[in-house]
Amino acid sequence: DLYASLSGSSLEEAAGTDSLVSYQSPEPFTIAGSIPGIGQSPEFKGAVKALQVGVTSPPVNTDRGS
């Protein structure tokens, strides 16, 4: 899968390896508010809360896609 093949790459490097991957860096946000480009997704917010700073999660499945 794409996530496994990109393990160890930075997000910027990953975006350059596949036309289906894009890298966007949102403005700072809070879990209580709307996340730019994502909205109020409880799945994404749960994944963000579970991460340590500097760690990249696997793709998060939401009602808007992964």
PyMOL CGO cylinders between C-alpha atoms (Angstrom):
from pymol import cmd
from pymol.cgo import CYLINDER

trace = [
    CYLINDER, 0.00, 0.00, 0.00, 1.02, 3.62, -0.50, 0.3, 1, 1, 1, 1, 1, 1,
    CYLINDER, 1.02, 3.62, -0.50, 1.41, 4.39, 3.22, 0.3, 1, 1, 1, 1, 1, 1,
    CYLINDER, 1.41, 4.39, 3.22, 3.76, 1.45, 3.76, 0.3, 1, 1, 1, 1, 1, 1,
    CYLINDER, 3.76, 1.45, 3.76, 5.83, 2.33, 0.70, 0.3, 1, 1, 1, 1, 1, 1,
    CYLINDER, 5.83, 2.33, 0.70, 6.34, 5.88, 1.97, 0.3, 1, 1, 1, 1, 1, 1,
    CYLINDER, 6.34, 5.88, 1.97, 7.36, 4.89, 5.49, 0.3, 1, 1, 1, 1, 1, 1,
    CYLINDER, 7.36, 4.89, 5.49, 10.39, 6.92, 6.55, 0.3, 1, 1, 1, 1, 1, 1,
    CYLINDER, 10.39, 6.92, 6.55, 9.75, 9.68, 4.00, 0.3, 1, 1, 1, 1, 1, 1,
    CYLINDER, 9.75, 9.68, 4.00, 8.82, 13.21, 4.93, 0.3, 1, 1, 1, 1, 1, 1,
    CYLINDER, 8.82, 13.21, 4.93, 5.37, 14.40, 3.90, 0.3, 1, 1, 1, 1, 1, 1,
    CYLINDER, 5.37, 14.40, 3.90, 6.94, 16.67, 1.28, 0.3, 1, 1, 1, 1, 1, 1,
    CYLINDER, 6.94, 16.67, 1.28, 8.88, 13.71, -0.19, 0.3, 1, 1, 1, 1, 1, 1,
    CYLINDER, 8.88, 13.71, -0.19, 5.73, 11.58, -0.20, 0.3, 1, 1, 1, 1, 1, 1,
    CYLINDER, 5.73, 11.58, -0.20, 3.82, 14.23, -2.14, 0.3, 1, 1, 1, 1, 1, 1,
    CYLINDER, 3.82, 14.23, -2.14, 6.49, 14.18, -4.85, 0.3, 1, 1, 1, 1, 1, 1,
    CYLINDER, 6.49, 14.18, -4.85, 6.33, 10.42, -5.40, 0.3, 1, 1, 1, 1, 1, 1,
    CYLINDER, 6.33, 10.42, -5.40, 2.70, 9.94, -6.41, 0.3, 1, 1, 1, 1, 1, 1,
    CYLINDER, 2.70, 9.94, -6.41, 0.27, 12.18, -8.25, 0.3, 1, 1, 1, 1, 1, 1,
    CYLINDER, 0.27, 12.18, -8.25, -2.52, 11.10, -5.86, 0.3, 1, 1, 1, 1, 1, 1,
    CYLINDER, -2.52, 11.10, -5.86, -0.64, 12.42, -2.83, 0.3, 1, 1, 1, 1, 1, 1,
    CYLINDER, -0.64, 12.42, -2.83, -0.71, 16.09, -1.96, 0.3, 1, 1, 1, 1, 1, 1,
    CYLINDER, -0.71, 16.09, -1.96, 0.98, 17.94, 0.88, 0.3, 1, 1, 1, 1, 1, 1,
    CYLINDER, 0.98, 17.94, 0.88, -0.81, 20.80, 2.56, 0.3, 1, 1, 1, 1, 1, 1,
    CYLINDER, -0.81, 20.80, 2.56, 0.17, 22.53, 5.77, 0.3, 1, 1, 1, 1, 1, 1,
    CYLINDER, 0.17, 22.53, 5.77, -2.91, 24.05, 7.42, 0.3, 1, 1, 1, 1, 1, 1,
    CYLINDER, -2.91, 24.05, 7.42, -3.00, 27.11, 9.58, 0.3, 1, 1, 1, 1, 1, 1,
    CYLINDER, -3.00, 27.11, 9.58, -2.89, 26.28, 13.29, 0.3, 1, 1, 1, 1, 1, 1,
    CYLINDER, -2.89, 26.28, 13.29, -6.19, 24.89, 14.58, 0.3, 1, 1, 1, 1, 1, 1,
    CYLINDER, -6.19, 24.89, 14.58, -7.79, 23.63, 17.76, 0.3, 1, 1, 1, 1, 1, 1,
    CYLINDER, -7.79, 23.63, 17.76, -9.57, 20.31, 18.16, 0.3, 1, 1, 1, 1, 1, 1,
    CYLINDER, -9.57, 20.31, 18.16, -12.69, 22.21, 19.27, 0.3, 1, 1, 1, 1, 1, 1,
    CYLINDER, -12.69, 22.21, 19.27, -12.87, 24.19, 16.01, 0.3, 1, 1, 1, 1, 1, 1,
    CYLINDER, -12.87, 24.19, 16.01, -13.09, 23.39, 12.34, 0.3, 1, 1, 1, 1, 1, 1,
    CYLINDER, -13.09, 23.39, 12.34, -9.92, 21.99, 10.76, 0.3, 1, 1, 1, 1, 1, 1,
    CYLINDER, -9.92, 21.99, 10.76, -9.06, 23.85, 7.51, 0.3, 1, 1, 1, 1, 1, 1,
    CYLINDER, -9.06, 23.85, 7.51, -9.75, 21.61, 4.50, 0.3, 1, 1, 1, 1, 1, 1,
    CYLINDER, -9.75, 21.61, 4.50, -11.25, 18.88, 6.67, 0.3, 1, 1, 1, 1, 1, 1,
    CYLINDER, -11.25, 18.88, 6.67, -14.03, 20.42, 8.73, 0.3, 1, 1, 1, 1, 1, 1,
    CYLINDER, -14.03, 20.42, 8.73, -15.42, 18.83, 11.91, 0.3, 1, 1, 1, 1, 1, 1,
    CYLINDER, -15.42, 18.83, 11.91, -14.47, 15.20, 11.18, 0.3, 1, 1, 1, 1, 1, 1,
    CYLINDER, -14.47, 15.20, 11.18, -14.61, 13.22, 14.45, 0.3, 1, 1, 1, 1, 1, 1,
    CYLINDER, -14.61, 13.22, 14.45, -12.45, 10.47, 12.90, 0.3, 1, 1, 1, 1, 1, 1,
    CYLINDER, -12.45, 10.47, 12.90, -9.69, 12.93, 12.01, 0.3, 1, 1, 1, 1, 1, 1,
    CYLINDER, -9.69, 12.93, 12.01, -9.91, 14.76, 15.33, 0.3, 1, 1, 1, 1, 1, 1,
    CYLINDER, -9.91, 14.76, 15.33, -9.60, 11.42, 17.16, 0.3, 1, 1, 1, 1, 1, 1,
    CYLINDER, -9.60, 11.42, 17.16, -6.51, 10.53, 15.12, 0.3, 1, 1, 1, 1, 1, 1,
    CYLINDER, -6.51, 10.53, 15.12, -4.94, 13.93, 15.83, 0.3, 1, 1, 1, 1, 1, 1,
    CYLINDER, -4.94, 13.93, 15.83, -5.57, 13.60, 19.58, 0.3, 1, 1, 1, 1, 1, 1,
    CYLINDER, -5.57, 13.60, 19.58, -3.90, 10.17, 19.62, 0.3, 1, 1, 1, 1, 1, 1,
    CYLINDER, -3.90, 10.17, 19.62, -0.68, 11.36, 17.92, 0.3, 1, 1, 1, 1, 1, 1,
    CYLINDER, -0.68, 11.36, 17.92, 2.48, 12.54, 19.56, 0.3, 1, 1, 1, 1, 1, 1,
    CYLINDER, 2.48, 12.54, 19.56, 4.02, 15.76, 18.23, 0.3, 1, 1, 1, 1, 1, 1,
    CYLINDER, 4.02, 15.76, 18.23, 6.10, 15.10, 15.10, 0.3, 1, 1, 1, 1, 1, 1,
    CYLINDER, 6.10, 15.10, 15.10, 4.53, 11.69, 14.37, 0.3, 1, 1, 1, 1, 1, 1,
    CYLINDER, 4.53, 11.69, 14.37, 2.72, 11.02, 11.08, 0.3, 1, 1, 1, 1, 1, 1,
    CYLINDER, 2.72, 11.02, 11.08, -0.41, 8.88, 11.25, 0.3, 1, 1, 1, 1, 1, 1,
    CYLINDER, -0.41, 8.88, 11.25, -1.52, 6.29, 8.73, 0.3, 1, 1, 1, 1, 1, 1,
    CYLINDER, -1.52, 6.29, 8.73, -4.31, 7.53, 6.42, 0.3, 1, 1, 1, 1, 1, 1,
    CYLINDER, -4.31, 7.53, 6.42, -7.46, 8.39, 8.38, 0.3, 1, 1, 1, 1, 1, 1,
    CYLINDER, -7.46, 8.39, 8.38, -10.73, 7.09, 6.93, 0.3, 1, 1, 1, 1, 1, 1,
    CYLINDER, -10.73, 7.09, 6.93, -13.48, 9.70, 7.11, 0.3, 1, 1, 1, 1, 1, 1,
    CYLINDER, -13.48, 9.70, 7.11, -16.84, 10.21, 5.41, 0.3, 1, 1, 1, 1, 1, 1,
    CYLINDER, -16.84, 10.21, 5.41, -14.95, 12.42, 2.91, 0.3, 1, 1, 1, 1, 1, 1,
    CYLINDER, -14.95, 12.42, 2.91, -12.34, 9.76, 2.04, 0.3, 1, 1, 1, 1, 1, 1,
    CYLINDER, -12.34, 9.76, 2.04, -8.87, 8.89, 3.34, 0.3, 1, 1, 1, 1, 1, 1,
]
cmd.load_cgo(trace, "trace")
